[in-house]
Amino acid sequence: MALLRFESGLDPLSALLGLQEELDRFMRNPAFAMGPSGSGAYPPVNIFDSADGALIVAEIPGLDAAKLTVTGTGHTLAIGGERQFEPDGKGLGYHRRELNEGKFSRSIQLPEEYEAGRAEARYEAGLLVVRVPRTEQAKARQITVQTA
């Protein structure tokens, strides 16, 4: 527990409000929102489950497919790439800059029944669609019932 130094003439309530402001500033930091599934994770993904495997859809608009990488190792799927915007004309300065650019990467841990190394991916209309098959042991199979 951090100690606050109490100085004469300082209202204890002011010190508490100052601490609250510092905590609020810390929580608004974009780096704090990053995480395995935090609101700041990029690219955003939806992961669907089916009998055959997982379907991962990542939203990555404005990317040249040649600058996109998808790697599957064991039960981990890694998505990475680089976005660059080069406006027409030279010597342009920004009036407002809201579009993210630069390198990005995201790793997605999958349950053991999926084989990320056998994944297939396609990129179309700003969406990366990755199909990850289940292991043969995890797939449901029909068992024949024999009579005695």
C-alpha positions as CSV (number, residue, x, y, z in Angstrom):
1,M,0.0,0.0,0.0
2,A,1.4,3.4,-1.0
3,L,1.6,6.1,1.6
4,L,0.5,9.6,0.9
5,R,2.5,12.3,2.6
6,F,0.3,14.6,4.5
7,E,1.4,18.2,4.4
8,S,-0.1,20.9,6.5
9,G,-2.7,22.9,4.6
10,L,-3.4,20.0,2.3
11,D,-7.0,18.8,2.5
12,P,-7.1,14.9,2.7
13,L,-10.1,14.9,0.4
14,S,-8.0,16.7,-2.3
15,A,-5.3,14.0,-2.0
16,L,-7.9,11.3,-2.5
17,L,-9.4,13.0,-5.5
18,G,-5.9,13.4,-7.0
19,L,-5.4,9.6,-6.5
20,Q,-8.7,8.9,-8.3
21,E,-7.6,11.1,-11.2
22,E,-4.3,9.2,-11.5
23,L,-6.1,5.9,-11.5
24,D,-8.6,7.1,-14.1
25,R,-5.7,8.3,-16.3
26,F,-4.0,4.9,-16.0
27,M,-7.2,3.0,-16.9
28,R,-7.7,5.2,-20.0
29,N,-4.2,4.2,-21.3
30,P,-4.7,2.3,-24.6
31,A,-1.9,-0.1,-23.7
32,F,-3.9,-1.2,-20.6
33,A,-6.8,-2.4,-22.9
34,M,-4.6,-4.8,-24.8
35,G,-4.9,-8.4,-24.0
36,P,-5.9,-11.8,-25.3
37,S,-9.5,-10.6,-25.8
38,G,-9.5,-7.1,-24.6
39,S,-11.3,-4.3,-26.5
40,G,-8.0,-3.1,-27.9
41,A,-6.9,-6.4,-29.4
42,Y,-6.2,-6.1,-33.2
43,P,-7.4,-7.5,-35.4
44,P,-10.9,-8.1,-33.9
45,V,-12.0,-11.7,-34.4
46,N,-15.1,-13.9,-34.2
47,I,-14.4,-17.6,-33.6
48,F,-17.1,-20.1,-34.5
49,D,-17.2,-23.8,-33.6
50,S,-18.5,-26.6,-35.8
51,A,-18.3,-30.4,-36.0
52,D,-15.4,-30.2,-38.4
53,G,-13.4,-27.5,-36.6
54,A,-13.1,-23.8,-35.9
55,L,-13.9,-20.9,-38.2
56,I,-12.0,-17.7,-37.4
57,V,-13.0,-14.4,-39.0
58,A,-10.7,-11.4,-38.6
59,E,-11.7,-7.9,-39.7
60,I,-8.6,-6.4,-41.4
61,P,-9.8,-3.8,-44.0
62,G,-7.5,-1.9,-46.3
63,L,-4.7,-4.5,-46.3
64,D,-2.7,-5.8,-49.2
65,A,-3.0,-9.6,-49.0
66,A,0.7,-10.0,-49.8
67,K,1.5,-8.2,-46.5
68,L,-0.6,-10.7,-44.4
69,T,0.8,-13.7,-42.6
70,V,-1.1,-16.6,-41.0
71,T,1.0,-19.2,-39.1
72,G,-0.3,-22.3,-37.3
73,T,1.8,-24.1,-34.8
74,G,0.4,-26.8,-32.5
75,H,-2.7,-25.2,-31.0
76,T,-1.7,-21.6,-31.7
77,L,-2.8,-19.5,-34.7
78,A,-0.9,-16.3,-35.3
79,I,-2.1,-13.5,-37.6
80,G,0.2,-10.7,-38.6
81,G,0.8,-8.1,-41.2
82,E,1.5,-4.5,-42.0
83,R,-0.8,-1.7,-43.0
84,Q,0.6,1.4,-44.8
85,F,-1.3,4.3,-46.2
86,E,0.6,6.4,-48.8
87,P,-1.7,9.2,-49.9
88,D,-1.2,10.8,-53.4
89,G,1.0,13.8,-53.4
90,K,4.2,14.6,-51.5
91,G,4.7,16.9,-48.6
92,L,1.2,16.3,-47.2
93,G,0.7,17.0,-43.5
94,Y,-2.0,15.4,-41.3
95,H,-5.0,17.5,-40.3
96,R,-6.4,14.5,-38.5
97,R,-5.0,11.0,-38.1
98,E,-7.4,8.2,-37.0
99,L,-6.4,5.3,-39.2
100,N,-3.9,2.8,-37.7
101,E,-0.9,1.8,-39.7
102,G,2.2,-0.2,-39.1
103,K,2.9,-3.8,-38.1
104,F,0.4,-5.8,-36.1
105,S,0.2,-9.4,-34.7
106,R,-2.2,-11.4,-32.7
107,S,-1.9,-15.0,-31.4
108,I,-5.0,-17.1,-30.7
109,Q,-4.8,-20.1,-28.4
110,L,-7.1,-22.8,-29.5
111,P,-8.3,-25.8,-27.5
112,E,-6.3,-29.1,-27.9
113,E,-8.8,-30.6,-30.3
114,Y,-7.8,-28.2,-33.1
115,E,-4.8,-28.5,-35.4
116,A,-3.7,-25.0,-36.2
117,G,-0.8,-26.4,-38.3
118,R,-3.5,-27.6,-40.9
119,A,-5.4,-24.4,-41.1
120,E,-6.5,-22.9,-44.4
121,A,-7.0,-19.1,-44.9
122,R,-8.4,-16.7,-47.5
123,Y,-8.7,-13.0,-47.5
124,E,-11.6,-11.3,-49.2
125,A,-13.4,-7.9,-48.9
126,G,-11.4,-7.0,-45.8
127,L,-12.1,-10.2,-44.0
128,L,-9.6,-12.9,-43.2
129,V,-11.3,-16.3,-42.9
130,V,-9.3,-19.1,-41.4
131,R,-10.6,-22.7,-41.1
132,V,-8.9,-24.8,-38.5
133,P,-9.7,-28.6,-38.6
134,R,-10.3,-30.7,-35.5
135,T,-7.9,-33.5,-34.8
136,E,-9.1,-36.9,-35.9
137,Q,-9.4,-38.1,-32.3
138,A,-11.7,-35.2,-31.5
139,K,-14.1,-35.6,-34.4
140,A,-17.4,-37.3,-33.7
141,R,-17.8,-40.6,-35.5
142,Q,-20.6,-43.0,-35.9
143,I,-20.2,-46.2,-34.0
144,T,-21.9,-49.3,-35.4
145,V,-24.0,-51.2,-32.8
146,Q,-23.5,-54.9,-33.2
147,T,-26.0,-57.6,-32.1
148,A,-25.1,-60.6,-30.1
